[in-house]
Amino acid sequence: MTAAFKGRIALSAFLALTLGGCALPGPGVVKASPSASALAIASPTPPPITPPTNLVRPGTVTFLSDTTYPPQESMDTNNQAVGFDIDIAQALAAKMGLTATIQKTDSPQIVGALLAKKGDAIISALQVTPDLQRQVALVAYFRAGQAILVRKGNSAGITTLSDLCGKKVSVQVQSPEENSIDELNGAACKDSKINKQVLILKQRGVDAALDDSPVAAYFVKQTPDQLEQAGSPFKMNAEGIGIDPKNGELLKAMQQAMMAIYQDGTYRQILTKWNLLDGEIPASQIVVTPSPSTS
């Protein structure tokens, strides 16, 4: 897995055991294997933006997505794509007067699939990195990082990373969150190290858990009477919609559509629906790459 992609192993079962034994309700998600099948999910609206004409399928923007990462993208029990990214894709396509189609594509193959014209764009919690920017054009639409989860009430008073010193904290193995704990144990917590609990499913009684900020927000939304987020997310990075660098027509339309849903309030409504307001990206950061050649 490259640095451009978020970890996609959810901590729901882990947190159910480590944060006091509370059982999180099932999100109605089935793990989707890579598939060439596409799911039409949006209805068009009158186009305030000139729709691109060089689409893989006329009349629809085909978004490639690894639908295994709630709350951004996953499959529901009816085998329909759902999530924050899916709602954003629908809203952007509608601004162009088109529909949105989600085509399930495994993360390691997703950039290659885009450049092979198997889809028009990628929306899949794709982190904006210098390496990725050398491969695809990007329109930023979200920011994600890491967040601290605690039991409801936060009896330990944890609000910052330094508050984790001397505490038991759950993380996924080989994750950015594990790296954060290692960094703390070598610096701020060197005299009172964090007791790192790495995927020990039977371990109970930890004080907190670290996870991707969208995932943490999802758990809080699912069980607000049991879990809460401690403090604000940190190590935030932009996520972008990937577009073939040669497809300047679609890039321009996508940038305009993203700005349109930002300005008319649709973007904030979708963020609120998924409990992801912490990930709102400033309008000034939406366009993150120069317009590429259309040759």
N, C-alpha and C positions, 0 to 999 in steps of 0.2 A: 504494500500500500504506500503510495507516495505521500509527501507532506501536504499535497494539495487537497487531500481527502480527509474528512473527519473519520474518527474511529466509529465503526458501525455496530459494535457489540453493546447493546443496551445493558444497563445495570439494574433493571427492575427486580429480577430475582435476588441479585446481590444485596440491593438496598432493603428488600423485604426482610432479609435475615440480619443484616448488620445494624440497621437503624431501628432496633427495638422489636424486630419480628413482625412488623406490620405487613400485611399482604396487599400489594398494589393490585388494583383491578386490571384485568386484561384489556389492552387497548383496542381489541378487535383487529389485530394486525396479523397477516400471514406473511411469512418471509417469501419474497418472490425471487425465483431463480431467473437468470438472464433469459430474455425472450424477445423474439422479433415481433411479437404481437403488439398492437398499439391500442390505446384506450382513448376514445374521443370523449372529452369531458367539459366542453364549454360551448356557450351559444354566443354568436357574434352580436355586436352593437354597431350602430352607424359609425363609420370610420372617420375620426377626426385627424388621423395620421394616414399618410399614403401607404397602403399595404405593400409589402415586398412581393415581387412577382416570381422570383426564382426559388420557390419553395420545393421541398422534396415531394410534398403532396399538395396540389392546388387547394386553396381555401383554408388550410390549417397550418399552424406552426408546430412542427414535430419537435418536442423537447425530449432529449435523452436524459434518463434519470435512473439511478440505482435506488429502487424503492424499498430500501431496508433500513431507513434511518428516521423513525418518528422523533419529533413531530414535523420534520421538514418534508419527508416523503416516505410513504409506506403504502401497503395494500390493505384494504378493508376486507371484511368477510364476504363481500360481493365481488371481490377481485377488481375493485376500482381503486385507482390511485387517489390518495388523500394526503393532506398536509399543508403546511405553510407554503412551501415551494410550489405545490400544485395550485394553490389559490393565486399565488403571484403569477404563475404561468397563464392561468385563465384570464386574469385581469389584464395582463400585457397584451395577449392575443386579441381580447375584446376591443382594446383601444385601437388596434389596427383593423378592426372589422373582420377578424378571423376567428376561428376556433383554435383551441389548444389540444394537441394530442400528446399523451405521455407514452413514450416507448421505453420499456424496461431494458436497461443496459448495465452490465456489471462495471463497477468503478474502474478496475484496471484497464478496461477496453474503451472507456467512454470517450476519451479525447481522440483516439484513433478512429472510432466509429463516426464522430463528428466530421473529421477531415476526410473520411471516405464517403461522405454525403449520405450516411444512413439516418441523419436527422439534421434539423436546421440549427438547433441550439442545445446547450447543456444547462439544466437546472438541477443541481444535485449536491448542495452544500459544498460547492467547489471553492476552496480557499484561494484567494488571489496571492500568488507568489511570483517572484521574478522568473522562475523557470516556466511556470504556466503562461505568463505573459509573452514569453518567447514562442509559444505554440499556438495560442488562440487569442482573439480579441475578447475583451471582457466588459460587461456592464455590471457594476456593483449594485447589489440590492439588499444586503444584510451584513451584519457584523456578528461574529460569534467568537467565544473564547472559552474560559473555564469558570466554574462556579462552585461554591461550597453549599452542600446540602446538610441540614441538621433536622433533628426531631422538632415537631411543632412546639413552640415556646422557647426554643433555644436556651435551655437552662444553663448551658456553659458560657453563654454570652459571647459566642464567636461572631465576629464581624469582619475581621481581616485575616490575611494569610498568617501573620505573626501570631494570631490567637491559636493557631493549630500547634504551636510548639508544646511538646510534652503530651499531646493528645494522640488517641488512636484514630487513624483516618484511613478510609477505604478508597482504593483506586483500582483501575484496570491495569493489568500488566502491560508493559511496553507502550504506555499511553503518554500523551503530553502531560496529563495530570500526575502520573508517576514521576516524570521529569521535574515537575514543579516541586514536589515533595523532596526529591533528592537535592534540588537547588537550595531549598530552605534548610535542609539538614546540614548543608555545607556552609551556610551563612547565618541567617537570622536565628535559626533554631539549633545551631551547633552545640550550645550548652544545655539545651533541653530538647532533644531530638523528637521528631514526630515518629510515633510507632506506626509504621506503614503496614497496612493490611492489604495484600495484593491477591484479590480473587480467592480469599479463603471463605468459601461459601458457608461453612458452619460456624464461623467466628461471629459472636454476638457482642454487643456492648461497645461498639465503636462510637466515637464522639461526633464524627462527621464523615462525609464522603465528598470526593471531588469528581466532577464529571463535566462533559461539554455543556456549555451554558444553555443551548436550546433543549438538551435532554433533561437537564436539571429543572428547567422551567416546565417541561412536560410532566415530570413527576409531581411537581407541586400542584399543577393544574388537576392532575388525576386524583391526588389525595391531599387536598388543602388542610384537612383536619389532622393530618399526621406528619407532614413534611413542610419545611419552609426553606427558602434560600437565605443564607447568611451573608449580608453585605452585597455589594455589586459584583457583576462578572469582571474578570480581569484577563489580561493577555488577549485583548480583543483584536481580531483580524477581519478584514473584509472578505465577503464571499461574492462571487460573480457569476453571471450567466455567460457561458462560453459560446463564442460564435466563430465560424471559420474566418480567418483574417482576410480572405479574398471576397467575403460577402459584405461589402460595404453598404449595400442597400438595406439588408436586414439589420446590420449594426446600427445604422442611423435610425431606423424605425423603432428598434428596441430601446435605444437611448431616449427617444422622444416619448415612447409609451411609459417607460419607467418614471420619467419626470412628470408625466400627466397623472399617473396614479398617486404619485407623491403629492402633487399640488391639489388634487381634488378630494383628498382624504381617504381614498380607497386603501392605500398602502398602510396607513395607521389603523384602519379598521381590521385589516387582515392580521397585523401584528397583535392587536388586542385580542382577537379571536383565539390566537394560539399562545397567549401569555408570553409574547416575545418582544415587548416594547423595549427591553434593554438592548435589543439588537438593531434598533432603528439606525439607519445610516444617514448622515447629513446629505442634503441635496448636492452639495459641492463635491461629494465623493462618488457620485453615481457614474460619471464618465471617468474611467481609470486608464484607458489606453487611447492613443491617437487613432483617428480613422485610418484603417489600412487601405492599401491599394485595392481597387476593385478589378484588377487585371486577373 
